[in-house]
Amino acid sequence: MLIELAGHTDPQVRSAAALELSNVGSKGADLAAPVLLRLLEDDAPQVREHAVLGVARLVPRKDAIAALIAAYDRLEPYARRRAARELVRLDATDAIKLQ
């Protein structure tokens, strides 16, 4: 159901789906991670913001770091701060220095 809602036409619905997918935990990570990576590229700022959290939580560390760094310039200031906090939490300092 959440995966279907992540493709909804209404950005508020996609945003809520991204937030809920971010909280599925390890049991749902295999299904949620690809959806959250896609939502990180969404046109709606609030969807991307919520996807940042889910990517950091559920995507394997190396892939999460790469995705957050790649998306960083397209994020709004608040989402950038969240992405920066998540990159620090993921101990991505070496990866950031290479950019």
Secondary structure by P-SEA (a helix, b strand, c coil): caaaaaacccaaaaaaaaaaaacccccaaaaaaaaaaaaaacccaaaaaaaaaaaaccccaaaaaaaaaaacccccaaaaaaaaaaaaaacaaaaaaac
